[in-house]
């Protein structure tokens, strides 16, 4: 398990976090997510320590403690939840292969032909249907 540490300064470095957590035990790993555009820290980190007791002590001491002008939030990190993949624009869902043959569900219908209009309206496909806002 690891420790979630939040409300960090955006200028913090992994070396600074390691120094702070070394006061409570042996630090195995520090993950400090960085913003792709700015290159700065995103304001939170995950710290993995050698034992659960060391992690508990660090959480107890650092939660709501002030560091670098900010009140820290420390807790046990929760496991990452599985996320639903986001479909790219213009793609269709994959047809299910576990349905009975001949089942004409809505996934068997062809995709609507959305027309890219500068005003953002669509004709809803080839069926001459009503106009719909995308």
N, CA, C and O atoms as a GROMACS GRO file, in nm:
protein
  536
    1UNK      N    1   0.084  -0.118   0.000
    1UNK     CA    2   0.000   0.000   0.000
    1UNK      C    3   0.089   0.124   0.000
    1UNK      O    4   0.210   0.115   0.022
    2UNK      N    5   0.029   0.237  -0.024
    2UNK     CA    6   0.106   0.360  -0.023
    2UNK      C    7   0.025   0.472   0.040
    2UNK      O    8  -0.094   0.456   0.070
    3UNK      N    9   0.090   0.585   0.060
    3UNK     CA   10   0.030   0.702   0.123
    3UNK      C   11  -0.005   0.803   0.014
    3UNK      O   12   0.078   0.835  -0.072
    4UNK      N   13  -0.129   0.853   0.018
    4UNK     CA   14  -0.169   0.964  -0.068
    4UNK      C   15  -0.140   1.091   0.009
    4UNK      O   16  -0.180   1.104   0.125
    5UNK      N   17  -0.073   1.184  -0.054
    5UNK     CA   18  -0.046   1.313   0.009
    5UNK      C   19  -0.097   1.421  -0.085
    5UNK      O   20  -0.050   1.432  -0.198
    6UNK      N   21  -0.192   1.499  -0.038
    6UNK     CA   22  -0.256   1.598  -0.123
    6UNK      C   23  -0.238   1.739  -0.071
    6UNK      O   24  -0.185   1.761   0.038
    7UNK      N   25  -0.282   1.834  -0.152
    7UNK     CA   26  -0.272   1.977  -0.126
    7UNK      C   27  -0.126   2.020  -0.118
    7UNK      O   28  -0.089   2.106  -0.037
    8UNK      N   29  -0.044   1.959  -0.201
    8UNK     CA   30   0.098   1.994  -0.207
    8UNK      C   31   0.119   2.122  -0.286
    8UNK      O   32   0.037   2.160  -0.370
    9UNK      N   33   0.229   2.187  -0.259
    9UNK     CA   34   0.269   2.302  -0.338
    9UNK      C   35   0.302   2.253  -0.480
    9UNK      O   36   0.351   2.141  -0.498
   10UNK      N   37   0.274   2.337  -0.578
   10UNK     CA   38   0.302   2.298  -0.717
   10UNK      C   39   0.451   2.303  -0.749
   10UNK      O   40   0.493   2.259  -0.857
   11UNK      N   41   0.531   2.354  -0.658
   11UNK     CA   42   0.676   2.362  -0.681
   11UNK      C   43   0.752   2.251  -0.608
   11UNK      O   44   0.875   2.248  -0.614
   12UNK      N   45   0.682   2.162  -0.540
   12UNK     CA   46   0.747   2.056  -0.463
   12UNK      C   47   0.819   1.959  -0.556
   12UNK      O   48   0.778   1.939  -0.671
   13UNK      N   49   0.927   1.898  -0.507
   13UNK     CA   50   1.002   1.798  -0.583
   13UNK      C   51   0.994   1.664  -0.511
   13UNK      O   52   0.964   1.659  -0.392
   14UNK      N   53   1.022   1.557  -0.583
   14UNK     CA   54   1.021   1.424  -0.521
   14UNK      C   55   1.131   1.412  -0.416
   14UNK      O   56   1.115   1.340  -0.318
   15UNK      N   57   1.244   1.482  -0.436
   15UNK     CA   58   1.352   1.480  -0.335
   15UNK      C   59   1.307   1.543  -0.204
   15UNK      O   60   1.340   1.494  -0.096
   16UNK      N   61   1.231   1.652  -0.212
   16UNK     CA   62   1.180   1.717  -0.091
   16UNK      C   63   1.081   1.626  -0.019
   16UNK      O   64   1.083   1.617   0.104
   17UNK      N   65   0.996   1.558  -0.094
   17UNK     CA   66   0.901   1.464  -0.033
   17UNK      C   67   0.974   1.348   0.033
   17UNK      O   68   0.937   1.304   0.142
   18UNK      N   69   1.077   1.299  -0.032
   18UNK     CA   70   1.156   1.189   0.024
   18UNK      C   71   1.220   1.230   0.155
   18UNK      O   72   1.220   1.153   0.250
   19UNK      N   73   1.274   1.351   0.162
   19UNK     CA   74   1.336   1.399   0.285
   19UNK      C   75   1.235   1.406   0.398
   19UNK      O   76   1.265   1.366   0.511
   20UNK      N   77   1.115   1.455   0.371
   20UNK     CA   78   1.012   1.465   0.474
   20UNK      C   79   0.970   1.326   0.522
   20UNK      O   80   0.962   1.302   0.643
   21UNK      N   81   0.944   1.235   0.430
   21UNK     CA   82   0.896   1.102   0.467
   21UNK      C   83   1.006   1.016   0.528
   21UNK      O   84   0.975   0.921   0.601
   22UNK      N   85   1.132   1.045   0.502
   22UNK     CA   86   1.242   0.971   0.565
   22UNK      C   87   1.243   0.989   0.716
   22UNK      O   88   1.302   0.908   0.787
   23UNK      N   89   1.180   1.094   0.766
   23UNK     CA   90   1.171   1.115   0.911
   23UNK      C   91   1.084   1.008   0.976
   23UNK      O   92   1.092   0.988   1.098
   24UNK      N   93   1.001   0.939   0.899
   24UNK     CA   94   0.908   0.840   0.953
   24UNK      C   95   0.943   0.698   0.914
   24UNK      O   96   0.874   0.604   0.955
   25UNK      N   97   1.047   0.679   0.837
   25UNK     CA   98   1.090   0.544   0.797
   25UNK      C   99   1.157   0.546   0.661
   25UNK      O  100   1.192   0.652   0.608
   26UNK      N  101   1.174   0.427   0.607
   26UNK     CA  102   1.243   0.410   0.479
   26UNK      C  103   1.144   0.429   0.363
   26UNK      O  104   1.042   0.361   0.355
   27UNK      N  105   1.176   0.522   0.275
   27UNK     CA  106   1.092   0.549   0.157
   27UNK      C  107   1.138   0.459   0.043
   27UNK      O  108   1.254   0.460   0.003
   28UNK      N  109   1.042   0.379  -0.008
   28UNK     CA  110   1.074   0.290  -0.120
   28UNK      C  111   1.055   0.360  -0.254
   28UNK      O  112   1.134   0.340  -0.346
   29UNK      N  113   0.948   0.442  -0.263
   29UNK     CA  114   0.920   0.506  -0.392
   29UNK      C  115   0.833   0.629  -0.372
   29UNK      O  116   0.748   0.632  -0.282
   30UNK      N  117   0.854   0.731  -0.455
   30UNK     CA  118   0.772   0.851  -0.456
   30UNK      C  119   0.722   0.871  -0.598
   30UNK      O  120   0.800   0.875  -0.693
   31UNK      N  121   0.590   0.885  -0.612
   31UNK     CA  122   0.530   0.915  -0.742
   31UNK      C  123   0.472   1.055  -0.732
   31UNK      O  124   0.380   1.080  -0.654
   32UNK      N  125   0.525   1.146  -0.810
   32UNK     CA  126   0.480   1.285  -0.811
   32UNK      C  127   0.432   1.318  -0.952
   32UNK      O  128   0.512   1.355  -1.037
   33UNK      N  129   0.301   1.306  -0.978
   33UNK     CA  130   0.249   1.334  -1.112
   33UNK      C  131   0.274   1.480  -1.151
   33UNK      O  132   0.255   1.572  -1.072
   34UNK      N  133   0.318   1.498  -1.274
   34UNK     CA  134   0.348   1.631  -1.326
   34UNK      C  135   0.248   1.668  -1.436
   34UNK      O  136   0.202   1.582  -1.510
   35UNK      N  137   0.216   1.795  -1.443
   35UNK     CA  138   0.128   1.847  -1.547
   35UNK      C  139   0.204   1.845  -1.680
   35UNK      O  140   0.318   1.891  -1.687
   36UNK      N  141   0.141   1.793  -1.784
   36UNK     CA  142   0.208   1.782  -1.915
   36UNK      C  143   0.241   1.918  -1.975
   36UNK      O  144   0.345   1.935  -2.039
   37UNK      N  145   0.153   2.014  -1.955
   37UNK     CA  146   0.171   2.144  -2.020
   37UNK      C  147   0.265   2.236  -1.945
   37UNK      O  148   0.348   2.303  -2.006
   38UNK      N  149   0.253   2.240  -1.812
   38UNK     CA  150   0.334   2.335  -1.734
   38UNK      C  151   0.462   2.273  -1.680
   38UNK      O  152   0.556   2.346  -1.649
   39UNK      N  153   0.466   2.141  -1.666
   39UNK     CA  154   0.583   2.075  -1.609
   39UNK      C  155   0.588   2.084  -1.457
   39UNK      O  156   0.685   2.039  -1.396
   40UNK      N  157   0.486   2.143  -1.396
   40UNK     CA  158   0.482   2.154  -1.251
   40UNK      C  159   0.410   2.034  -1.192
   40UNK      O  160   0.338   1.962  -1.261
   41UNK      N  161   0.432   2.013  -1.061
   41UNK     CA  162   0.361   1.908  -0.989
   41UNK      C  163   0.212   1.938  -0.993
   41UNK      O  164   0.171   2.054  -0.999
   42UNK      N  165   0.130   1.833  -0.988
   42UNK     CA  166  -0.015   1.850  -0.996
   42UNK      C  167  -0.079   1.872  -0.860
   42UNK      O  168  -0.201   1.889  -0.852
   43UNK      N  169  -0.001   1.874  -0.752
   43UNK     CA  170  -0.055   1.905  -0.621
   43UNK      C  171  -0.082   1.785  -0.533
   43UNK      O  172  -0.137   1.799  -0.424
   44UNK      N  173  -0.044   1.666  -0.580
   44UNK     CA  174  -0.058   1.546  -0.497
   44UNK      C  175   0.053   1.449  -0.532
   44UNK      O  176   0.121   1.463  -0.634
   45UNK      N  177   0.070   1.349  -0.444
   45UNK     CA  178   0.175   1.249  -0.467
   45UNK      C  179   0.138   1.120  -0.395
   45UNK      O  180   0.047   1.117  -0.312
   46UNK      N  181   0.210   1.014  -0.430
   46UNK     CA  182   0.196   0.885  -0.363
   46UNK      C  183   0.334   0.845  -0.314
   46UNK      O  184   0.432   0.849  -0.389
   47UNK      N  185   0.341   0.808  -0.187
   47UNK     CA  186   0.468   0.770  -0.127
   47UNK      C  187   0.454   0.628  -0.074
   47UNK      O  188   0.363   0.598   0.003
   48UNK      N  189   0.544   0.541  -0.116
   48UNK     CA  190   0.544   0.403  -0.070
   48UNK      C  191   0.658   0.386   0.030
   48UNK      O  192   0.773   0.421   0.002
   49UNK      N  193   0.625   0.330   0.146
   49UNK     CA  194   0.725   0.312   0.251
   49UNK      C  195   0.746   0.163   0.277
   49UNK      O  196   0.670   0.079   0.229
   50UNK      N  197   0.850   0.133   0.354
   50UNK     CA  198   0.890  -0.006   0.376
   50UNK      C  199   0.785  -0.087   0.454
   50UNK      O  200   0.762  -0.203   0.421
   51UNK      N  201   0.723  -0.028   0.556
   51UNK     CA  202   0.625  -0.102   0.636
   51UNK      C  203   0.496  -0.021   0.651
   51UNK      O  204   0.496   0.101   0.635
   52UNK      N  205   0.388  -0.091   0.682
   52UNK     CA  206   0.260  -0.025   0.707
   52UNK      C  207   0.266   0.063   0.830
   52UNK      O  208   0.201   0.168   0.835
   53UNK      N  209   0.342   0.022   0.930
   53UNK     CA  210   0.356   0.101   1.052
   53UNK      C  211   0.420   0.237   1.022
   53UNK      O  212   0.379   0.339   1.077
   54UNK      N  213   0.520   0.238   0.935
   54UNK     CA  214   0.585   0.363   0.896
   54UNK      C  215   0.486   0.453   0.822
   54UNK      O  216   0.482   0.574   0.844
   55UNK      N  217   0.406   0.394   0.734
   55UNK     CA  218   0.306   0.470   0.660
   55UNK      C  219   0.203   0.529   0.756
   55UNK      O  220   0.165   0.646   0.743
   56UNK      N  221   0.157   0.448   0.852
   56UNK     CA  222   0.058   0.496   0.949
   56UNK      C  223   0.112   0.612   1.030
   56UNK      O  224   0.041   0.709   1.056
   57UNK      N  225   0.237   0.602   1.072
   57UNK     CA  226   0.300   0.709   1.150
   57UNK      C  227   0.310   0.837   1.066
   57UNK      O  228   0.282   0.946   1.117
   58UNK      N  229   0.349   0.825   0.941
   58UNK     CA  230   0.360   0.942   0.852
   58UNK      C  231   0.223   1.006   0.831
   58UNK      O  232   0.212   1.129   0.833
   59UNK      N  233   0.121   0.926   0.812
   59UNK     CA  234  -0.015   0.979   0.793
   59UNK      C  235  -0.060   1.053   0.918
   59UNK      O  236  -0.114   1.163   0.909
   60UNK      N  237  -0.038   0.992   1.033
   60UNK     CA  238  -0.078   1.052   1.160
   60UNK      C  239  -0.011   1.188   1.182
   60UNK      O  240  -0.075   1.282   1.228
   61UNK      N  241   0.116   1.197   1.149
   61UNK     CA  242   0.192   1.320   1.173
   61UNK      C  243   0.170   1.427   1.066
   61UNK      O  244   0.170   1.546   1.096
   62UNK      N  245   0.151   1.384   0.940
   62UNK     CA  246   0.146   1.481   0.830
   62UNK      C  247   0.006   1.527   0.792
   62UNK      O  248  -0.009   1.632   0.729
   63UNK      N  249  -0.098   1.451   0.827
   63UNK     CA  250  -0.233   1.492   0.790
   63UNK      C  251  -0.267   1.624   0.861
   63UNK      O  252  -0.258   1.634   0.984
   64UNK      N  253  -0.307   1.722   0.784
   64UNK     CA  254  -0.342   1.856   0.829
   64UNK      C  255  -0.224   1.936   0.883
   64UNK      O  256  -0.243   2.041   0.946
   65UNK      N  257  -0.102   1.888   0.861
   65UNK     CA  258   0.017   1.964   0.900
   65UNK      C  259   0.048   2.068   0.792
   65UNK      O  260   0.021   2.045   0.674
   66UNK      N  261   0.105   2.180   0.832
   66UNK     CA  262   0.141   2.284   0.735
   66UNK      C  263   0.282   2.256   0.683
   66UNK      O  264   0.375   2.229   0.759
   67UNK      N  265   0.296   2.264   0.551
   67UNK     CA  266   0.427   2.245   0.487
   67UNK      C  267   0.427   2.327   0.358
   67UNK      O  268   0.336   2.315   0.276
   68UNK      N  269   0.529   2.408   0.341
   68UNK     CA  270   0.544   2.494   0.224
   68UNK      C  271   0.422   2.586   0.208
   68UNK      O  272   0.379   2.614   0.097
   69UNK      N  273   0.369   2.632   0.323
   69UNK     CA  274   0.257   2.725   0.320
   69UNK      C  275   0.122   2.664   0.292
   69UNK      O  276   0.026   2.737   0.266
   70UNK      N  277   0.110   2.531   0.296
   70UNK     CA  278  -0.017   2.464   0.265
   70UNK      C  279  -0.047   2.359   0.370
   70UNK      O  280   0.044   2.298   0.425
   71UNK      N  281  -0.175   2.338   0.399
   71UNK     CA  282  -0.218   2.232   0.491
   71UNK      C  283  -0.229   2.101   0.413
   71UNK      O  284  -0.313   2.087   0.324
   72UNK      N  285  -0.143   2.006   0.448
   72UNK     CA  286  -0.139   1.879   0.377
   72UNK      C  287  -0.257   1.791   0.410
   72UNK      O  288  -0.318   1.804   0.516
   73UNK      N  289  -0.290   1.701   0.320
   73UNK     CA  290  -0.389   1.595   0.341
   73UNK      C  291  -0.317   1.464   0.318
   73UNK      O  292  -0.265   1.439   0.209
   74UNK      N  293  -0.315   1.378   0.420
   74UNK     CA  294  -0.248   1.249   0.408
   74UNK      C  295  -0.346   1.138   0.445
   74UNK      O  296  -0.420   1.149   0.542
   75UNK      N  297  -0.346   1.032   0.366
   75UNK     CA  298  -0.432   0.917   0.392
   75UNK      C  299  -0.376   0.795   0.319
   75UNK      O  300  -0.286   0.807   0.236
   76UNK      N  301  -0.430   0.678   0.353
   76UNK     CA  302  -0.393   0.558   0.279
   76UNK      C  303  -0.443   0.574   0.136
   76UNK      O  304  -0.557   0.616   0.114
   77UNK      N  305  -0.359   0.541   0.041
   77UNK     CA  306  -0.399   0.551  -0.099
   77UNK      C  307  -0.500   0.443  -0.131
   77UNK      O  308  -0.486   0.328  -0.087
   78UNK      N  309  -0.601   0.479  -0.208
   78UNK     CA  310  -0.702   0.382  -0.250
   78UNK      C  311  -0.655   0.318  -0.380
   78UNK      O  312  -0.588   0.384  -0.460
   79UNK      N  313  -0.690   0.191  -0.402
   79UNK     CA  314  -0.652   0.128  -0.528
   79UNK      C  315  -0.715   0.200  -0.646
   79UNK      O  316  -0.827   0.249  -0.637
   80UNK      N  317  -0.642   0.205  -0.754
   80UNK     CA  318  -0.693   0.270  -0.874
   80UNK      C  319  -0.810   0.190  -0.929
   80UNK      O  320  -0.800   0.069  -0.948
   81UNK      N  321  -0.921   0.259  -0.953
   81UNK     CA  322  -1.039   0.193  -1.007
   81UNK      C  323  -1.027   0.179  -1.158
   81UNK      O  324  -0.967   0.263  -1.226
   82UNK      N  325  -1.086   0.071  -1.209
   82UNK     CA  326  -1.087   0.052  -1.353
   82UNK      C  327  -1.176   0.160  -1.415
   82UNK      O  328  -1.284   0.188  -1.364
   83UNK      N  329  -1.131   0.217  -1.522
   83UNK     CA  330  -1.208   0.322  -1.589
   83UNK      C  331  -1.266   0.269  -1.719
   83UNK      O  332  -1.212   0.177  -1.780
   84UNK      N  333  -1.375   0.328  -1.758
   84UNK     CA  334  -1.436   0.295  -1.886
   84UNK      C  335  -1.358   0.367  -1.994
   84UNK      O  336  -1.338   0.488  -1.987
   85UNK      N  337  -1.314   0.294  -2.096
   85UNK     CA  338  -1.239   0.362  -2.202
   85UNK      C  339  -1.325   0.465  -2.273
   85UNK      O  340  -1.444   0.443  -2.297
   86UNK      N  341  -1.265   0.576  -2.305
   86UNK     CA  342  -1.334   0.682  -2.377
   86UNK      C  343  -1.317   0.658  -2.525
   86UNK      O  344  -1.206   0.636  -2.574
   87UNK      N  345  -1.429   0.663  -2.597
   87UNK     CA  346  -1.422   0.640  -2.741
   87UNK      C  347  -1.382   0.767  -2.812
   87UNK      O  348  -1.428   0.876  -2.777
   88UNK      N  349  -1.298   0.754  -2.911
   88UNK     CA  350  -1.257   0.869  -2.991
   88UNK      C  351  -1.375   0.916  -3.076
   88UNK      O  352  -1.466   0.839  -3.107
   89UNK      N  353  -1.371   1.042  -3.112
   89UNK     CA  354  -1.478   1.099  -3.194
   89UNK      C  355  -1.486   1.025  -3.328
   89UNK      O  356  -1.385   0.997  -3.391
   90UNK      N  357  -1.606   0.995  -3.367
   90UNK     CA  358  -1.627   0.931  -3.497
   90UNK      C  359  -1.616   0.780  -3.494
   90UNK      O  360  -1.624   0.717  -3.599
   91UNK      N  361  -1.599   0.719  -3.376
   91UNK     CA  362  -1.590   0.573  -3.368
   91UNK      C  363  -1.722   0.516  -3.320
   91UNK      O  364  -1.805   0.588  -3.265
   92UNK      N  365  -1.741   0.388  -3.342
   92UNK     CA  366  -1.862   0.319  -3.301
   92UNK      C  367  -1.826   0.212  -3.199
   92UNK      O  368  -1.715   0.160  -3.199
   93UNK      N  369  -1.922   0.178  -3.112
   93UNK     CA  370  -1.896   0.069  -3.018
   93UNK      C  371  -1.878  -0.062  -3.091
   93UNK      O  372  -1.936  -0.082  -3.197
   94UNK      N  373  -1.800  -0.151  -3.034
   94UNK     CA  374  -1.779  -0.283  -3.093
   94UNK      C  375  -1.905  -0.365  -3.068
   94UNK      O  376  -1.962  -0.360  -2.959
   95UNK      N  377  -1.948  -0.440  -3.169
   95UNK     CA  378  -2.066  -0.523  -3.154
   95UNK      C  379  -2.038  -0.635  -3.054
   95UNK      O  380  -1.927  -0.689  -3.049
   96UNK      N  381  -2.139  -0.667  -2.975
   96UNK     CA  382  -2.126  -0.774  -2.878
   96UNK      C  383  -2.126  -0.908  -2.951
   96UNK      O  384  -2.207  -0.928  -3.042
   97UNK      N  385  -2.037  -0.998  -2.913
   97UNK     CA  386  -2.033  -1.129  -2.978
   97UNK      C  387  -2.104  -1.236  -2.895
   97UNK      O  388  -2.113  -1.351  -2.937
   98UNK      N  389  -2.157  -1.197  -2.777
   98UNK     CA  390  -2.220  -1.297  -2.693
   98UNK      C  391  -2.373  -1.290  -2.696
   98UNK      O  392  -2.438  -1.336  -2.602
   99UNK      N  393  -2.431  -1.235  -2.801
   99UNK     CA  394  -2.577  -1.234  -2.812
   99UNK      C  395  -2.619  -1.340  -2.914
   99UNK      O  396  -2.539  -1.381  -2.998
  100UNK      N  397  -2.742  -1.384  -2.906
  100UNK     CA  398  -2.788  -1.487  -2.999
  100UNK      C  399  -2.786  -1.439  -3.144
  100UNK      O  400  -2.808  -1.322  -3.171
  101UNK      N  401  -2.758  -1.529  -3.234
  101UNK     CA  402  -2.757  -1.497  -3.376
  101UNK      C  403  -2.898  -1.454  -3.418
  101UNK      O  404  -2.996  -1.517  -3.378
  102UNK      N  405  -2.908  -1.350  -3.496
  102UNK     CA  406  -3.036  -1.302  -3.544
  102UNK      C  407  -3.098  -1.197  -3.452
  102UNK      O  408  -3.202  -1.141  -3.486
  103UNK      N  409  -3.037  -1.169  -3.339
  103UNK     CA  410  -3.088  -1.066  -3.248
  103UNK      C  411  -3.055  -0.930  -3.308
  103UNK      O  412  -2.939  -0.892  -3.314
  104UNK      N  413  -3.157  -0.859  -3.352
  104UNK     CA  414  -3.136  -0.730  -3.418
  104UNK      C  415  -3.149  -0.619  -3.314
  104UNK      O  416  -3.249  -0.548  -3.310
  105UNK      N  417  -3.047  -0.606  -3.233
  105UNK     CA  418  -3.049  -0.499  -3.134
  105UNK      C  419  -3.006  -0.368  -3.198
  105UNK      O  420  -2.973  -0.364  -3.317
  106UNK      N  421  -3.007  -0.263  -3.122
  106UNK     CA  422  -2.974  -0.131  -3.176
  106UNK      C  423  -2.830  -0.123  -3.224
  106UNK      O  424  -2.797  -0.034  -3.302
  107UNK      N  425  -2.742  -0.213  -3.180
  107UNK     CA  426  -2.604  -0.208  -3.225
  107UNK      C  427  -2.588  -0.256  -3.368
  107UNK      O  428  -2.483  -0.235  -3.430
  108UNK      N  429  -2.694  -0.322  -3.424
  108UNK     CA  430  -2.686  -0.368  -3.562
  108UNK      C  431  -2.720  -0.259  -3.662
  108UNK      O  432  -2.696  -0.274  -3.782
  109UNK      N  433  -2.776  -0.151  -3.615
  109UNK     CA  434  -2.812  -0.042  -3.705
  109UNK      C  435  -2.686   0.032  -3.749
  109UNK      O  436  -2.591   0.044  -3.672
  110UNK      N  437  -2.686   0.082  -3.870
  110UNK     CA  438  -2.569   0.158  -3.914
  110UNK      C  439  -2.558   0.289  -3.836
  110UNK      O  440  -2.658   0.343  -3.789
  111UNK      N  441  -2.438   0.337  -3.824
  111UNK     CA  442  -2.416   0.464  -3.755
  111UNK      C  443  -2.481   0.577  -3.833
  111UNK      O  444  -2.486   0.575  -3.956
  112UNK      N  445  -2.532   0.675  -3.760
  112UNK     CA  446  -2.591   0.790  -3.827
  112UNK      C  447  -2.482   0.870  -3.895
  112UNK      O  448  -2.369   0.878  -3.847
  113UNK      N  449  -2.516   0.929  -4.006
  113UNK     CA  450  -2.420   1.011  -4.080
  113UNK      C  451  -2.431   1.154  -4.030
  113UNK      O  452  -2.510   1.233  -4.083
  114UNK      N  453  -2.352   1.187  -3.931
  114UNK     CA  454  -2.355   1.323  -3.878
  114UNK      C  455  -2.287   1.416  -3.975
  114UNK      O  456  -2.180   1.387  -4.027
  115UNK      N  457  -2.351   1.527  -3.999
  115UNK     CA  458  -2.298   1.626  -4.092
  115UNK      C  459  -2.233   1.736  -4.011
  115UNK      O  460  -2.294   1.793  -3.921
  116UNK      N  461  -2.109   1.764  -4.043
  116UNK     CA  462  -2.038   1.870  -3.971
  116UNK      C  463  -2.078   2.003  -4.030
  116UNK      O  464  -2.032   2.042  -4.137
  117UNK      N  465  -2.164   2.073  -3.961
  117UNK     CA  466  -2.210   2.204  -4.006
  117UNK      C  467  -2.150   2.309  -3.916
  117UNK      O  468  -2.133   2.286  -3.796
  118UNK      N  469  -2.117   2.422  -3.972
  118UNK     CA  470  -2.050   2.526  -3.894
  118UNK      C  471  -2.137   2.577  -3.780
  118UNK      O  472  -2.083   2.630  -3.682
  119UNK      N  473  -2.268   2.561  -3.788
  119UNK     CA  474  -2.355   2.608  -3.680
  119UNK      C  475  -2.379   2.501  -3.574
  119UNK      O  476  -2.451   2.525  -3.478
  120UNK      N  477  -2.320   2.382  -3.590
  120UNK     CA  478  -2.332   2.277  -3.491
  120UNK      C  479  -2.457   2.194  -3.499
  120UNK      O  480  -2.484   2.115  -3.408
  121UNK      N  481  -2.536   2.207  -3.607
  121UNK     CA  482  -2.659   2.130  -3.619
  121UNK      C  483  -2.637   2.010  -3.710
  121UNK      O  484  -2.548   2.012  -3.795
  122UNK      N  485  -2.718   1.908  -3.692
  122UNK     CA  486  -2.706   1.787  -3.772
  122UNK      C  487  -2.843   1.750  -3.827
  122UNK      O  488  -2.946   1.782  -3.767
  123UNK      N  489  -2.844   1.682  -3.942
  123UNK     CA  490  -2.972   1.641  -3.996
  123UNK      C  491  -3.015   1.505  -3.944
  123UNK      O  492  -3.118   1.452  -3.986
  124UNK      N  493  -2.937   1.446  -3.852
  124UNK     CA  494  -2.977   1.321  -3.789
  124UNK      C  495  -2.958   1.198  -3.875
  124UNK      O  496  -3.005   1.090  -3.838
  125UNK      N  497  -2.893   1.208  -3.987
  125UNK     CA  498  -2.867   1.090  -4.070
  125UNK      C  499  -2.936   1.100  -4.205
  125UNK      O  500  -2.980   1.207  -4.245
  126UNK      N  501  -2.944   0.988  -4.275
  126UNK     CA  502  -3.000   0.984  -4.409
  126UNK      C  503  -3.151   0.972  -4.412
  126UNK      O  504  -3.211   0.974  -4.519
  127UNK      N  505  -3.214   0.958  -4.295
  127UNK     CA  506  -3.358   0.933  -4.294
  127UNK      C  507  -3.441   1.059  -4.308
  127UNK      O  508  -3.564   1.052  -4.302
  128UNK      N  509  -3.377   1.176  -4.325
  128UNK     CA  510  -3.452   1.299  -4.341
  128UNK      C  511  -3.523   1.341  -4.214
  128UNK      O  512  -3.623   1.413  -4.219
  129UNK      N  513  -3.472   1.297  -4.100
  129UNK     CA  514  -3.534   1.326  -3.972
  129UNK      C  515  -3.521   1.471  -3.933
  129UNK      O  516  -3.470   1.553  -4.009
  130UNK      N  517  -3.566   1.501  -3.815
  130UNK     CA  518  -3.563   1.638  -3.766
  130UNK      C  519  -3.421   1.677  -3.732
  130UNK      O  520  -3.334   1.592  -3.708
  131UNK      N  521  -3.399   1.807  -3.729
  131UNK     CA  522  -3.267   1.857  -3.694
  131UNK      C  523  -3.244   1.839  -3.546
  131UNK      O  524  -3.336   1.856  -3.465
  132UNK      N  525  -3.121   1.804  -3.510
  132UNK     CA  526  -3.086   1.781  -3.371
  132UNK      C  527  -2.958   1.855  -3.337
  132UNK      O  528  -2.867   1.865  -3.419
  133UNK      N  529  -2.953   1.906  -3.218
  133UNK     CA  530  -2.830   1.972  -3.171
  133UNK      C  531  -2.735   1.863  -3.124
  133UNK      O  532  -2.774   1.774  -3.048
  134UNK      N  533  -2.609   1.871  -3.168
  134UNK     CA  534  -2.511   1.772  -3.126
  134UNK      C  535  -2.474   1.790  -2.983
  134UNK      O  536  -2.392   1.715  -2.930
   0.00000   0.00000   0.00000
